[in-house]
């Protein structure tokens, strides 16, 4: 089952025996064994019983609250892992240490190489797409990473590579009903950006859960600066997965015409764009399916799902910080 997304307004989530039950208008709309659940995301105005919350905590199942548009509100999860040695290593590496610079380069290298992987796939698929200059710019940013002496310089290369990628993102869209000009958020004011923001919120939930399982403090990161309430390490580890999961799902939903312009609504005051409830279900289904896609993990050399890879990458990061391996290997598709 994986992650349960509760999108029905005024739904009520309860524990019935060893099952999680969701009701709306006194009718059961979902009933699933807790053993099959690894996360619960409430999107919008649903409520949950204290007994259900207690059971989720006992089963170490995180509960995340998002707005209907996918904006993060809060998260409730089990007590932090007892692995104080890992968190001690995590904190010791904070700042401009050799370890922090190394893992920051790894996060950015993984992201930019996966950007290039996505662009190369498009270039091979469509003869009318010319993104050769952007591929050169991405290659230059990746090569420059090795010369980064501090984390700010690495952030600069990440920014240059991301700018190159998103400047040709519109060419990846093969549906005349959609277009992309530039990345915007808080709130997203067009349909493509609304899908990207929603997908990144879902990915953050999954990555933060994996970090919690392994024993990290998700609020202390290296690439992303410290800010009250910001899970910086989750945002760090997300980087290499963004193009592989979220961007891929967004482009698939648009290019295969699973979503259409009428599936989006615009709020009158903020101009925020979001999916209708029905189309939200379609997007959540695509995201869940993508997480369960199997591929040959480049480090382990065996078939794994993206869902499993969240925890694998977190454990590899932990092994590096604890001195058990010499390098942190980001997840890079070839």
Secondary structure in CASP SS format (residue, H / E / C, confidence):
PFRMAT SS
TARGET T0000
AUTHOR 0000-0000-0000
METHOD secondary structure of the structure
MODEL  1
X C 1.00
X E 1.00
X E 1.00
X E 1.00
X E 1.00
X E 1.00
X C 1.00
X C 1.00
X C 1.00
X C 1.00
X C 1.00
X E 1.00
X E 1.00
X E 1.00
X E 1.00
X E 1.00
X C 1.00
X C 1.00
X E 1.00
X E 1.00
X E 1.00
X E 1.00
X E 1.00
X E 1.00
X C 1.00
X C 1.00
X E 1.00
X E 1.00
X E 1.00
X E 1.00
X E 1.00
X E 1.00
X E 1.00
X H 1.00
X H 1.00
X H 1.00
X E 1.00
X E 1.00
X E 1.00
X E 1.00
X E 1.00
X E 1.00
X E 1.00
X C 1.00
X C 1.00
X C 1.00
X E 1.00
X E 1.00
X C 1.00
X H 1.00
X H 1.00
X H 1.00
X H 1.00
X H 1.00
X H 1.00
X H 1.00
X H 1.00
X H 1.00
X C 1.00
X C 1.00
X C 1.00
X E 1.00
X E 1.00
X E 1.00
X E 1.00
X E 1.00
X C 1.00
X C 1.00
X C 1.00
X C 1.00
X C 1.00
X E 1.00
X E 1.00
X E 1.00
X E 1.00
X E 1.00
X C 1.00
X C 1.00
X C 1.00
X C 1.00
X C 1.00
X C 1.00
X C 1.00
X H 1.00
X H 1.00
X H 1.00
X H 1.00
X H 1.00
X H 1.00
X H 1.00
X H 1.00
X H 1.00
X C 1.00
X C 1.00
X C 1.00
X C 1.00
X C 1.00
X H 1.00
X H 1.00
X H 1.00
X H 1.00
X H 1.00
X H 1.00
X H 1.00
X H 1.00
X H 1.00
X H 1.00
X H 1.00
X H 1.00
X H 1.00
X H 1.00
X H 1.00
X H 1.00
X H 1.00
X H 1.00
X H 1.00
X H 1.00
X H 1.00
X H 1.00
X H 1.00
X H 1.00
X H 1.00
X H 1.00
X H 1.00
X H 1.00
X C 1.00
X C 1.00
X C 1.00
X C 1.00
X C 1.00
X C 1.00
X H 1.00
X H 1.00
X H 1.00
X H 1.00
X H 1.00
X H 1.00
X H 1.00
X H 1.00
X H 1.00
X H 1.00
X H 1.00
X H 1.00
X H 1.00
X H 1.00
X C 1.00
X C 1.00
X C 1.00
X C 1.00
X C 1.00
X H 1.00
X H 1.00
X H 1.00
X H 1.00
X H 1.00
X H 1.00
X H 1.00
X H 1.00
X H 1.00
X H 1.00
X H 1.00
X H 1.00
X H 1.00
X H 1.00
X H 1.00
X H 1.00
X H 1.00
X C 1.00
X H 1.00
X H 1.00
X H 1.00
X H 1.00
X C 1.00
X C 1.00
X C 1.00
X C 1.00
X C 1.00
X C 1.00
X C 1.00
X C 1.00
X C 1.00
X C 1.00
X C 1.00
X C 1.00
X C 1.00
X C 1.00
X C 1.00
X C 1.00
X C 1.00
X C 1.00
X H 1.00
X H 1.00
X H 1.00
X H 1.00
X H 1.00
X H 1.00
X H 1.00
X H 1.00
X H 1.00
X H 1.00
X H 1.00
X H 1.00
X H 1.00
X H 1.00
X H 1.00
X H 1.00
X H 1.00
X H 1.00
X H 1.00
X H 1.00
X H 1.00
X H 1.00
X H 1.00
X H 1.00
X C 1.00
X C 1.00
X C 1.00
X C 1.00
X C 1.00
X C 1.00
X C 1.00
X C 1.00
X C 1.00
X C 1.00
X C 1.00
X C 1.00
X C 1.00
X C 1.00
X C 1.00
X C 1.00
X C 1.00
X H 1.00
X H 1.00
X H 1.00
X H 1.00
X H 1.00
X H 1.00
X H 1.00
X H 1.00
X H 1.00
X H 1.00
X H 1.00
X H 1.00
X H 1.00
X H 1.00
X H 1.00
X H 1.00
X H 1.00
X H 1.00
X H 1.00
X H 1.00
X H 1.00
X H 1.00
X H 1.00
X H 1.00
X C 1.00
X C 1.00
X C 1.00
X C 1.00
X C 1.00
X H 1.00
X H 1.00
X H 1.00
X E 1.00
X E 1.00
X E 1.00
X C 1.00
X C 1.00
X C 1.00
X C 1.00
X C 1.00
X C 1.00
X E 1.00
X E 1.00
X E 1.00
X C 1.00
X H 1.00
X H 1.00
X H 1.00
X H 1.00
X H 1.00
X H 1.00
X H 1.00
X H 1.00
X H 1.00
X H 1.00
X H 1.00
X H 1.00
X H 1.00
X H 1.00
X H 1.00
X C 1.00
X C 1.00
X E 1.00
X E 1.00
X E 1.00
X C 1.00
X C 1.00
X C 1.00
X C 1.00
X C 1.00
X C 1.00
X E 1.00
X E 1.00
X E 1.00
X H 1.00
X H 1.00
X H 1.00
X H 1.00
X H 1.00
X H 1.00
X H 1.00
X H 1.00
X H 1.00
X H 1.00
X H 1.00
X H 1.00
X H 1.00
X H 1.00
X H 1.00
X H 1.00
X C 1.00
X C 1.00
X C 1.00
X C 1.00
X C 1.00
X C 1.00
X C 1.00
X C 1.00
X C 1.00
X C 1.00
X C 1.00
X C 1.00
X C 1.00
END
